[in-house]
């Protein structure tokens, strides 16, 4: 517009399509530090020869192999071998090993067509199979290849909440779930030509902030501020400080279009998958991303500090800092296991998921987190749950004050916040890798780890997929909003029963309780039960644990 500088950038598939289209220049120029080492490690994991190959030729070869995981006619997903052998055996015996990703999706659609499957057990098995094709297939590839392209996240400090926007700057908000789009926005917002243009129209500079999982991606790699999560997206426009909100796919309110027209904000859509009224649609292509990228107030004083960027690699790195170099092996989860085994920590909860308009936003996330921290249970988070924690100040190092004495001691010693930010919704696959590594390093099954999954305000369809693959991985998963399955007692029993269905097939199940206080109690009971089974707690010695 005449008085502001705006930037609109391209959209690429979260799947490996962009990785296949990208040139060597794209990798070198636009990345925040491409992780070539991870590319080589994955290639070796998949049995691809790396010796003597140009790194960009190898990248294209790996991207093509990744794309074939969506439609290959034979075999199962390649990343399944990352799971402990016991978990792989459970999947095989239950008949839920995911084959080609698109095959599992189309099979699920066909099974639910009129006149096809009506046997509850068959439907639940296919739901788990489709979920695993996401968590151990598409999402895992999306996370790993994003790390290859843009760098594997490391701990970095940032700020959160709606006050991160700056009234004297051009404020551009990225929103959605595609890291490729947000990476381009960040790159060109730092372009001297763009900054000079902003200054030429009276601004002091350009501020990029984010909403939802696109925000999680760029905050992990660049420390870009997090303006908010799902139910905050209209608020960033209502401040009157937002020059442009640039979106890609998923979790985008259609109301952003007409709302933006009430202000000076440009609402820019970039994906043919997510077209919306009252938006300016600018579609870009990988081949011309760099050229096309340049084409395109009342701020509340709420802002919190946060430390983000805890990939599996980063977690192991910080654990190395407290390992005994004389006797301990580096690059493992064993120091964390020792903290749990010795009773300093009780266990862990992986809290994920959405905001839900049917409940008060963020309340369940924050209240559960505080309850768990007080009881020496460390929490790993992603998606909107991560942004809820950041806005509440629970990702700051000073948040150790909310912890019990054991967890507080661990946070001070290791130099971590009590809530560890692991990324976006797609990055929940990182949590599955972490759980697998813990089981292998501990010499136990995933279902035996004092660990729970939790989605207290879940809302979207992908949350159903995520819940399915977390349970199928062997992790009991706790929901604070009723699933749409209560109409069938048979389905409910297969999903939530203690002896049938999911619990029998994969050693884990769903637990539903809309009372957040008792939901937290149930998670702690599950964690204490795991501690008892591992011999950590003797009820005769510690009767309080039984209570």
C-alpha positions as CSV (number, residue, x, y, z in Angstrom):
1,X,0.0,0.0,0.0
2,X,1.1,3.6,-0.2
3,X,2.1,4.0,3.4
4,X,3.5,0.6,4.4
5,X,5.9,-2.0,3.1
6,X,4.6,-5.5,2.9
7,X,6.2,-8.8,2.0
8,X,4.4,-11.9,0.6
9,X,6.3,-15.1,0.2
10,X,5.8,-18.5,-1.4
11,X,4.0,-21.6,-0.2
12,X,5.5,-25.1,-0.6
13,X,4.2,-28.5,0.5
14,X,5.2,-29.6,4.0
15,X,5.9,-32.9,2.2
16,X,9.2,-33.3,0.3
17,X,7.9,-31.6,-2.9
18,X,9.8,-28.4,-2.3
19,X,12.9,-30.3,-1.3
20,X,12.7,-32.0,-4.7
21,X,12.2,-28.7,-6.6
22,X,14.8,-26.7,-4.6
23,X,18.1,-25.9,-6.3
24,X,21.5,-25.8,-4.7
25,X,21.3,-22.0,-4.5
26,X,18.0,-22.3,-2.6
27,X,19.6,-24.6,0.0
28,X,22.6,-22.4,0.4
29,X,20.9,-19.0,0.3
30,X,17.7,-19.4,2.1
31,X,18.5,-21.8,4.9
32,X,19.2,-20.8,8.4
33,X,22.1,-23.2,8.2
34,X,21.2,-26.4,6.3
35,X,22.0,-29.6,8.2
36,X,24.0,-31.5,5.7
37,X,25.0,-34.0,8.3
38,X,21.4,-35.0,9.0
39,X,20.8,-35.5,5.3
40,X,23.8,-37.9,5.2
41,X,22.6,-39.7,8.3
42,X,19.1,-40.2,7.0
43,X,20.5,-41.4,3.6
44,X,22.6,-44.1,5.4
45,X,19.6,-45.0,7.5
46,X,17.6,-45.6,4.3
47,X,20.5,-47.5,2.6
48,X,21.3,-44.8,0.1
49,X,25.0,-44.6,-1.0
50,X,26.5,-41.2,0.0
51,X,30.2,-41.6,-0.8
52,X,31.4,-39.2,-3.5
53,X,28.0,-37.7,-4.2
54,X,27.4,-33.9,-4.5
55,X,25.3,-32.9,-1.5
56,X,22.6,-31.3,-3.7
57,X,22.3,-34.4,-5.9
58,X,21.9,-36.5,-2.8
59,X,19.3,-34.1,-1.5
60,X,17.2,-34.5,-4.7
61,X,17.6,-38.3,-4.6
62,X,16.5,-38.4,-1.0
63,X,13.5,-36.1,-1.7
64,X,12.4,-38.4,-4.5
65,X,12.7,-41.5,-2.3
66,X,10.7,-39.6,0.4
67,X,7.9,-38.8,-2.1
68,X,7.7,-42.4,-3.1
69,X,6.7,-43.2,0.6
70,X,3.4,-41.7,-0.3
71,X,2.5,-44.1,-3.1
72,X,4.9,-47.0,-3.2
73,X,3.1,-50.3,-4.0
74,X,4.9,-52.5,-1.6
75,X,6.5,-52.5,1.9
76,X,5.9,-50.3,5.0
77,X,7.2,-46.9,6.0
78,X,10.9,-46.6,6.2
79,X,11.1,-44.8,9.6
80,X,9.3,-47.6,11.4
81,X,12.7,-49.2,12.0
82,X,13.5,-46.3,14.4
83,X,11.0,-47.7,16.9
84,X,12.1,-50.3,19.5
85,X,11.8,-53.9,18.2
86,X,9.0,-54.6,20.7
87,X,6.9,-51.7,19.3
88,X,7.5,-52.8,15.7
89,X,6.4,-56.3,16.8
90,X,3.2,-55.0,18.3
91,X,2.4,-53.0,15.1
92,X,3.0,-56.1,13.0
93,X,0.9,-58.4,15.1
94,X,-2.0,-55.9,15.3
95,X,-1.8,-55.5,11.5
96,X,-1.4,-51.7,11.7
97,X,2.1,-51.2,10.2
98,X,1.5,-48.2,7.8
99,X,2.2,-48.9,4.1
100,X,2.2,-46.1,1.6
101,X,0.8,-43.0,3.2
102,X,-1.8,-42.2,0.5
103,X,-2.9,-45.8,0.6
104,X,-3.8,-45.7,4.3
105,X,-5.7,-42.4,3.8
106,X,-7.7,-43.8,0.7
107,X,-8.2,-47.1,2.5
108,X,-9.8,-45.3,5.5
109,X,-12.0,-43.3,3.1
110,X,-13.1,-46.5,1.3
111,X,-13.7,-48.4,4.5
112,X,-16.1,-45.6,5.8
113,X,-18.0,-45.4,2.5
114,X,-21.6,-46.6,2.5
115,X,-21.8,-50.3,2.4
116,X,-18.3,-51.0,3.6
117,X,-16.8,-51.6,7.1
118,X,-19.1,-51.5,10.1
119,X,-17.0,-53.6,12.4
120,X,-15.7,-51.3,15.1
121,X,-12.5,-53.2,15.6
122,X,-11.6,-52.9,11.9
123,X,-12.3,-49.2,11.8
124,X,-10.2,-48.5,14.9
125,X,-7.3,-50.6,13.5
126,X,-7.3,-48.6,10.3
127,X,-7.5,-45.3,12.2
128,X,-4.4,-46.3,14.1
129,X,-2.7,-47.4,10.9
130,X,-3.5,-44.1,9.1
131,X,-2.3,-42.2,12.2
132,X,1.0,-44.1,12.2
133,X,1.4,-43.2,8.5
134,X,1.3,-39.6,9.6
135,X,3.5,-39.6,12.8
136,X,6.0,-42.2,11.6
137,X,5.7,-41.3,7.9
138,X,4.6,-37.9,6.5
139,X,5.1,-35.8,9.6
140,X,8.5,-37.4,10.5
141,X,9.7,-36.8,6.9
142,X,8.4,-33.2,7.1
143,X,10.3,-32.6,10.3
144,X,13.5,-34.3,9.3
145,X,13.7,-32.7,5.8
146,X,12.9,-29.3,7.2
147,X,15.9,-29.7,9.5
148,X,18.0,-30.7,6.5
149,X,16.8,-27.6,4.5
150,X,16.7,-25.0,7.3
151,X,18.8,-26.3,10.1
152,X,18.1,-28.5,13.2
153,X,16.8,-26.4,16.0
154,X,19.0,-25.5,19.0
155,X,18.0,-23.7,22.2
156,X,17.5,-20.0,21.6
157,X,15.9,-17.2,23.5
158,X,12.8,-15.3,22.2
159,X,9.7,-13.5,23.4
160,X,6.0,-14.3,23.3
161,X,2.5,-12.8,23.5
162,X,0.8,-10.1,21.5
163,X,3.1,-7.3,22.7
164,X,5.9,-8.6,20.5
165,X,4.7,-6.3,17.7
166,X,6.4,-2.9,17.5
167,X,4.3,0.2,16.8
168,X,7.1,2.0,14.9
169,X,7.9,-0.9,12.6
170,X,6.2,-2.7,9.7
171,X,4.7,-5.7,11.4
172,X,4.3,-8.8,9.3
173,X,2.7,-11.9,10.9
174,X,3.2,-15.3,9.5
175,X,0.5,-17.9,10.2
176,X,-0.1,-21.5,9.3
177,X,2.0,-24.6,9.2
178,X,4.5,-24.5,6.3
179,X,8.1,-23.8,7.4
180,X,9.2,-23.1,3.8
181,X,6.9,-20.0,3.6
182,X,8.0,-18.6,6.9
183,X,11.7,-19.2,6.2
184,X,11.4,-17.1,3.1
185,X,9.6,-14.3,5.0
186,X,12.3,-14.2,7.6
187,X,15.0,-14.2,5.0
188,X,13.7,-11.3,3.0
189,X,12.6,-9.3,6.0
190,X,16.3,-9.0,6.8
191,X,17.2,-8.0,3.2
192,X,18.7,-4.5,3.3
193,X,16.6,-3.5,0.3
194,X,13.4,-4.4,2.2
195,X,14.5,-2.6,5.3
196,X,15.4,0.5,3.3
197,X,12.0,0.4,1.7
198,X,10.3,0.2,5.1
199,X,12.3,3.2,6.4
200,X,11.5,5.1,3.2
201,X,7.8,5.1,4.2
202,X,8.4,6.2,7.8
203,X,9.0,2.9,9.6
204,X,12.1,2.1,11.7
205,X,12.3,-1.4,10.4
206,X,10.5,-4.7,9.9
207,X,9.3,-6.9,12.7
208,X,8.3,-10.5,11.9
209,X,6.2,-12.5,14.4
210,X,4.1,-15.6,14.1
211,X,0.9,-17.3,15.0
212,X,0.3,-21.1,15.3
213,X,2.8,-23.6,14.0
214,X,4.5,-21.5,11.4
215,X,5.5,-19.4,14.4
216,X,6.8,-22.4,16.2
217,X,9.0,-23.3,13.2
218,X,10.7,-19.9,12.8
219,X,11.0,-19.3,16.5
220,X,12.9,-22.6,16.9
221,X,15.4,-21.8,14.2
222,X,15.7,-17.9,14.4
223,X,14.2,-16.8,17.7
224,X,11.3,-15.0,15.9
225,X,8.8,-13.8,18.5
226,X,5.5,-15.7,19.0
227,X,2.5,-13.3,18.8
228,X,0.1,-16.0,19.9
229,X,-1.6,-19.3,19.1
230,X,-4.8,-20.4,17.4
231,X,-7.4,-18.3,19.2
232,X,-5.1,-15.2,19.1
233,X,-5.0,-14.8,15.3
234,X,-7.8,-12.2,15.2
235,X,-6.3,-10.3,18.1
236,X,-3.1,-9.5,16.1
237,X,-5.2,-7.7,13.5
238,X,-7.3,-6.0,16.1
239,X,-4.2,-4.3,17.5
240,X,-4.2,-2.1,14.4
241,X,-0.4,-2.6,14.2
242,X,-0.4,-5.4,11.8
243,X,0.5,-4.4,8.2
244,X,0.2,-7.9,6.7
245,X,-0.8,-11.3,7.9
246,X,0.6,-13.9,5.5
247,X,-0.9,-17.4,5.7
248,X,-0.3,-20.8,4.1
249,X,-2.4,-23.8,5.3
250,X,-4.5,-25.0,8.3
251,X,-6.0,-23.3,11.3
252,X,-6.7,-20.1,9.5
253,X,-9.9,-18.2,10.4
254,X,-12.0,-17.3,7.3
255,X,-13.0,-14.2,9.3
256,X,-9.5,-12.8,8.9
257,X,-10.5,-11.5,5.4
258,X,-13.4,-9.3,6.4
259,X,-11.7,-8.3,9.7
260,X,-8.6,-7.1,7.9
261,X,-10.7,-4.9,5.7
262,X,-11.6,-2.9,8.9
263,X,-8.0,-2.0,9.3
264,X,-5.0,-1.2,7.1
265,X,-3.9,-4.9,7.2
266,X,-3.3,-6.9,4.1
267,X,-4.6,-10.5,4.4
268,X,-2.4,-12.5,2.0
269,X,-3.2,-16.2,1.2
270,X,-0.5,-18.2,-0.6
271,X,-1.7,-21.7,-1.1
272,X,-4.3,-23.1,-3.6
273,X,-5.3,-25.5,-0.8
274,X,-6.4,-22.6,1.4
275,X,-8.2,-19.9,-0.7
276,X,-10.4,-17.5,1.3
277,X,-12.7,-14.5,0.6
278,X,-11.4,-11.0,1.0
279,X,-7.8,-12.0,0.7
280,X,-5.0,-11.1,-1.7
281,X,-3.9,-14.4,-3.3
282,X,-0.2,-14.6,-4.3
283,X,0.9,-18.1,-5.3
284,X,4.6,-18.7,-5.7
285,X,6.7,-21.6,-7.0
286,X,9.9,-23.1,-5.8
287,X,11.7,-22.3,-9.0
288,X,11.3,-18.5,-8.7
289,X,10.9,-18.1,-4.9
290,X,13.8,-15.6,-4.5
291,X,12.6,-13.3,-7.3
292,X,8.9,-13.4,-6.3
293,X,9.5,-12.9,-2.6
294,X,10.2,-9.2,-3.0
295,X,6.9,-8.6,-4.8
296,X,4.6,-8.6,-2.3
297,X,-1.8,0.9,16.9
298,X,-2.5,-0.3,19.6
299,X,-0.2,-3.0,21.0
300,X,-0.8,-4.4,24.5
301,X,2.3,-4.4,26.6
302,X,2.1,-8.2,27.2
303,X,5.4,-9.9,26.4
304,X,7.2,-12.9,28.0
305,X,10.7,-14.3,27.6
306,X,11.0,-17.9,26.4
307,X,13.8,-20.4,25.5
308,X,12.8,-22.6,22.6
309,X,14.4,-24.9,20.1
310,X,14.6,-28.3,21.9
311,X,15.0,-30.8,19.1
312,X,15.9,-34.4,20.1
313,X,19.5,-33.5,19.1
314,X,19.4,-30.4,21.3
315,X,18.0,-32.2,24.3
316,X,20.8,-34.8,24.1
317,X,23.4,-32.0,23.7
318,X,22.2,-30.3,27.0
319,X,22.2,-33.7,28.7
320,X,25.8,-34.2,27.6
321,X,26.6,-31.2,29.7
322,X,25.8,-33.0,32.9
323,X,27.2,-36.4,31.9
324,X,30.3,-37.8,33.5
325,X,32.9,-37.8,30.7
326,X,34.8,-40.6,32.4
327,X,32.1,-43.2,32.5
328,X,29.0,-41.9,30.6
329,X,28.3,-42.2,26.9
330,X,27.6,-38.9,25.2
331,X,24.7,-38.3,22.8
332,X,22.1,-40.4,24.8
333,X,19.1,-39.8,27.0
334,X,20.7,-41.7,29.9
335,X,21.2,-38.6,32.2
336,X,17.5,-38.0,32.0
337,X,16.7,-41.6,32.7
338,X,19.0,-41.5,35.7
339,X,17.0,-38.5,37.0
340,X,13.8,-40.4,36.7
341,X,15.2,-43.7,38.0
342,X,16.7,-42.0,41.1
343,X,13.4,-40.3,41.8
344,X,14.5,-36.7,41.3
345,X,11.9,-36.6,38.5
346,X,8.7,-38.6,38.5
347,X,8.3,-38.7,34.8
348,X,7.2,-36.6,31.8
349,X,4.1,-35.4,29.9
350,X,4.1,-34.6,26.2
351,X,1.4,-31.9,26.0
352,X,0.2,-30.9,22.5
353,X,-2.8,-29.8,20.7
354,X,-5.0,-26.9,19.8
355,X,-7.1,-24.3,21.5
356,X,-10.8,-25.1,21.5
357,X,-13.4,-22.4,21.3
358,X,-15.7,-24.5,23.5
359,X,-13.4,-24.0,26.5
360,X,-11.5,-21.0,27.9
361,X,-8.4,-20.7,25.7
362,X,-5.1,-21.9,27.2
363,X,-6.6,-22.4,30.7
364,X,-6.4,-26.2,30.6
365,X,-2.9,-26.2,29.2
366,X,-1.5,-23.7,31.8
367,X,-3.3,-25.2,34.8
368,X,-2.2,-28.7,34.0
369,X,1.4,-27.6,33.3
370,X,1.6,-25.9,36.7
371,X,0.2,-28.9,38.4
372,X,2.7,-31.3,36.7
373,X,5.7,-29.0,37.4
374,X,4.8,-28.8,41.1
375,X,4.9,-32.6,41.2
376,X,8.4,-32.9,39.6
377,X,7.0,-33.9,36.2
378,X,8.9,-32.3,33.3
379,X,6.7,-31.3,30.3
380,X,7.6,-31.3,26.6
381,X,5.3,-29.3,24.3
382,X,4.5,-28.4,20.7
383,X,1.9,-26.5,18.7
384,X,-0.6,-24.2,20.4
385,X,0.2,-25.8,23.7
386,X,3.8,-24.5,23.3
387,X,2.6,-21.0,22.6
388,X,0.3,-21.1,25.6
389,X,3.3,-22.0,27.8
390,X,5.4,-19.2,26.3
391,X,2.8,-16.6,26.8
392,X,2.4,-17.6,30.4
393,X,6.2,-17.3,31.0
394,X,6.6,-21.1,31.6
395,X,9.4,-21.3,29.0
396,X,11.6,-18.8,30.8
397,X,14.4,-20.1,33.0
398,X,12.8,-18.3,35.9
399,X,9.8,-20.6,35.6
400,X,11.7,-23.1,37.8
401,X,9.9,-21.4,40.7
402,X,6.8,-23.3,39.7
403,X,8.6,-26.7,40.1
404,X,8.9,-29.2,42.9
405,X,12.3,-29.4,44.4
406,X,13.5,-32.3,42.2
407,X,12.6,-30.6,38.9
408,X,13.8,-27.3,40.1
409,X,17.2,-28.8,40.8
410,X,17.4,-30.4,37.3
411,X,16.4,-27.1,35.6
412,X,19.1,-25.2,37.5
413,X,21.8,-27.8,36.9
414,X,21.1,-28.4,33.2
415,X,20.2,-24.8,32.4
416,X,16.8,-25.5,30.9
417,X,13.2,-24.2,31.4
418,X,10.8,-26.7,32.9
419,X,8.7,-26.7,29.7
420,X,10.7,-27.8,26.7
421,X,9.6,-26.4,23.3
422,X,9.9,-29.1,20.6
423,X,8.2,-27.3,17.7
424,X,5.1,-27.4,15.6
425,X,2.3,-29.9,15.3
426,X,4.3,-31.7,12.6
427,X,7.2,-31.9,15.1
428,X,5.3,-34.2,17.4
429,X,7.2,-36.8,15.5
430,X,10.3,-35.6,17.4
431,X,8.5,-36.7,20.6
432,X,8.1,-40.2,19.1
433,X,11.8,-40.4,18.4
434,X,12.6,-39.2,21.9
435,X,10.3,-41.8,23.4
436,X,11.9,-44.5,21.3
437,X,15.4,-43.4,22.3
438,X,14.4,-43.4,26.0
439,X,13.1,-46.9,25.7
440,X,16.2,-48.2,23.9
441,X,18.6,-46.4,26.3
442,X,16.6,-47.7,29.3
443,X,16.2,-51.2,28.0
444,X,12.4,-51.1,28.5
445,X,9.3,-50.8,26.3
446,X,7.8,-47.4,25.4
447,X,4.6,-48.3,27.3
448,X,6.7,-48.8,30.5
449,X,8.2,-45.3,30.5
450,X,6.6,-43.0,33.1
451,X,5.3,-40.8,30.3
452,X,1.9,-39.6,29.1
453,X,0.5,-37.7,26.1
454,X,-2.0,-35.0,26.7
455,X,-4.2,-32.8,24.4
456,X,-6.4,-30.9,26.9
457,X,-8.0,-28.5,24.3
458,X,-7.8,-30.6,21.1
459,X,-10.0,-29.4,18.3
460,X,-8.8,-30.2,14.7
461,X,-8.9,-33.3,12.5
462,X,-5.1,-33.6,12.5
463,X,-5.3,-33.8,16.3
464,X,-7.2,-37.0,15.8
465,X,-4.5,-38.4,13.6
466,X,-1.8,-37.3,16.1
467,X,-3.7,-38.9,19.0
468,X,-3.9,-42.1,17.1
469,X,-0.2,-42.3,16.4
470,X,0.8,-41.3,19.9
471,X,-1.4,-44.1,21.3
472,X,-0.2,-46.5,18.7
473,X,3.4,-45.8,19.7
474,X,2.6,-47.0,23.2
475,X,1.9,-43.8,25.0
476,X,-1.4,-43.4,27.1
477,X,-3.0,-40.2,25.8
478,X,-5.3,-37.9,27.9
479,X,-8.0,-35.7,26.3
480,X,-9.7,-32.8,28.0
481,X,-12.4,-32.5,25.3
482,X,-14.8,-35.3,24.5
483,X,-14.0,-37.1,21.2
484,X,-16.9,-37.6,18.7
485,X,-17.3,-41.3,19.5
486,X,-19.5,-41.4,22.6
487,X,-22.5,-42.5,20.5
488,X,-21.0,-46.0,20.4
489,X,-20.2,-47.9,23.6
490,X,-18.3,-50.4,21.5
491,X,-16.0,-47.8,19.9
492,X,-15.5,-46.1,23.3
493,X,-14.5,-49.4,24.8
494,X,-12.0,-50.1,22.0
495,X,-10.4,-46.6,22.4
496,X,-10.5,-46.2,26.1
497,X,-10.9,-49.7,27.6
498,X,-8.3,-51.2,30.0
499,X,-8.2,-54.7,28.5
500,X,-9.6,-54.5,24.9
501,X,-8.9,-52.7,21.7
502,X,-6.0,-50.2,21.7
503,X,-4.7,-51.3,25.1
504,X,-4.5,-54.9,24.0
505,X,-3.0,-54.2,20.6
506,X,-0.4,-51.4,21.4
507,X,-0.3,-51.3,25.2
508,X,-1.8,-47.8,25.4
509,X,-5.2,-46.2,25.2
510,X,-7.1,-42.9,25.4
511,X,-8.3,-41.4,28.7
512,X,-11.0,-38.7,28.6
513,X,-11.9,-36.4,31.4
514,X,-13.3,-32.9,30.8
515,X,-12.6,-32.0,34.5
516,X,-9.0,-30.7,34.1
517,X,-8.2,-31.2,37.8
518,X,-9.0,-34.9,37.7
519,X,-7.4,-35.2,34.3
520,X,-4.2,-34.1,35.8
521,X,-4.6,-36.5,38.8
522,X,-5.1,-39.4,36.4
523,X,-2.0,-38.6,34.5
524,X,0.0,-38.5,37.7
525,X,-1.5,-41.8,38.8
526,X,-0.4,-43.4,35.5
527,X,3.2,-42.0,35.9
528,X,3.4,-43.2,39.6
529,X,2.1,-46.6,38.5
530,X,4.9,-46.8,35.9
531,X,7.4,-45.8,38.6
532,X,6.2,-48.6,40.9
533,X,6.4,-51.1,38.1
534,X,10.0,-50.1,37.4
535,X,10.8,-50.5,41.1
536,X,11.3,-46.8,41.7
537,X,8.7,-46.5,44.4
538,X,7.9,-49.0,47.2
539,X,4.5,-48.2,48.7
540,X,5.7,-49.6,52.1
541,X,8.5,-47.1,52.1
542,X,6.6,-44.2,50.5
543,X,2.9,-44.5,51.3
544,X,2.3,-40.9,50.2
545,X,2.9,-42.1,46.6
546,X,0.0,-44.4,46.8
547,X,-2.3,-41.5,47.9
